């Protein structure tokens, strides 16, 4: 059957109204189904982010990074350990010596 024949049958059909209702309902559910597929993961992600934020806030409170002694606690966490400081100083000295050596080689 051609498109024109289908259209003629449709116009002459006594149950045309029922076909319209069925087609509109099917189209609505196709669109709604696609929206649900988009919304469900977004809701799950939002819930995950909210719970993660709450856990971070609790951790911040337990570590004392919020409140009166926050500056002192941040200073403790930011302080460099003596071993690391010594190693860093040695590396800085070594870098300076290597830079001097490169300059001497460049002059030759």
C-alpha positions as CSV (number, residue, x, y, z in Angstrom):
1,X,0.0,0.0,0.0
2,X,1.2,3.5,-0.7
3,X,1.1,6.4,1.7
4,X,-2.0,7.9,0.0
5,X,-3.9,4.6,0.4
6,X,-3.0,4.4,4.1
7,X,-4.1,8.0,4.5
8,X,-7.4,7.3,2.8
9,X,-8.0,4.2,5.0
10,X,-7.2,6.3,8.1
11,X,-9.7,9.0,7.2
12,X,-12.5,6.5,6.4
13,X,-11.9,4.4,9.5
14,X,-14.7,4.5,12.0
15,X,-12.2,4.1,14.9
16,X,-10.1,7.0,13.9
17,X,-10.4,8.6,17.3
18,X,-9.2,5.5,19.0
19,X,-6.2,5.3,16.7
20,X,-5.4,9.0,17.5
21,X,-5.5,8.3,21.2
22,X,-3.3,5.3,20.9
23,X,-0.7,7.1,18.7
24,X,-0.6,10.1,21.1
25,X,-0.3,7.9,24.1
26,X,2.5,5.9,22.4
27,X,4.3,9.1,21.5
28,X,4.0,10.5,25.0
29,X,5.4,7.4,26.6
30,X,8.4,7.4,24.1
31,X,9.2,10.9,25.2
32,X,8.6,10.2,28.9
33,X,10.8,7.1,28.7
34,X,13.7,9.1,27.3
35,X,13.3,11.7,30.0
36,X,13.3,9.1,32.7
37,X,16.5,7.6,31.2
38,X,18.1,11.0,31.6
39,X,16.7,11.9,35.0
40,X,17.4,8.7,37.0
41,X,21.2,8.8,36.6
42,X,21.1,12.6,37.4
43,X,19.2,11.9,40.6
44,X,21.6,9.2,41.6
45,X,24.6,11.4,40.9
46,X,23.1,14.3,42.9
47,X,22.5,12.0,45.9
48,X,26.1,10.7,45.6
49,X,27.5,14.3,45.5
50,X,25.3,15.3,48.5
51,X,26.4,12.4,50.6
52,X,30.1,13.0,49.6
53,X,29.8,16.6,50.6
54,X,28.3,15.7,54.0
55,X,31.1,13.2,54.6
56,X,33.7,15.8,53.7
57,X,32.1,18.3,56.1
58,X,32.1,15.7,58.9
59,X,35.7,14.9,58.2
60,X,36.5,18.7,58.3
61,X,34.8,18.9,61.7
62,X,36.6,15.8,63.1
63,X,40.0,17.1,62.0
64,X,39.4,20.5,63.6
65,X,39.7,22.4,60.3
66,X,36.7,24.5,61.2
67,X,36.2,26.7,64.3
68,X,38.5,28.5,66.7
69,X,41.6,26.4,66.4
70,X,41.3,25.9,62.6
71,X,44.4,28.1,61.9
72,X,46.6,26.1,64.3
73,X,45.4,22.8,62.8
74,X,46.0,24.0,59.3
75,X,49.5,25.1,60.3
76,X,50.2,21.6,61.7
77,X,49.1,19.9,58.5
78,X,51.0,22.3,56.3
79,X,54.3,22.0,58.3
80,X,57.1,20.3,56.5
81,X,58.6,17.2,58.2
82,X,62.3,17.6,59.2
83,X,63.4,14.7,56.9
84,X,61.6,16.2,53.9
85,X,63.0,19.6,54.7
86,X,66.5,18.2,54.8
87,X,66.1,16.3,51.6
88,X,64.6,19.4,49.9
89,X,67.6,21.5,50.9
90,X,70.0,18.9,49.6
91,X,68.2,18.8,46.3
92,X,68.3,22.6,46.0
93,X,72.0,22.6,46.7
94,X,72.5,19.8,44.1
95,X,70.5,21.8,41.5
96,X,72.6,24.9,42.1
97,X,75.8,22.9,41.6
98,X,74.5,21.3,38.4
99,X,73.5,24.8,37.1
100,X,77.0,26.1,37.8
101,X,78.4,23.1,36.0
102,X,76.2,23.7,33.0
103,X,77.3,27.3,32.9
104,X,81.0,26.3,33.0
105,X,80.4,23.7,30.2
106,X,78.6,26.3,28.1
107,X,81.5,28.7,28.4
108,X,83.9,26.0,27.2
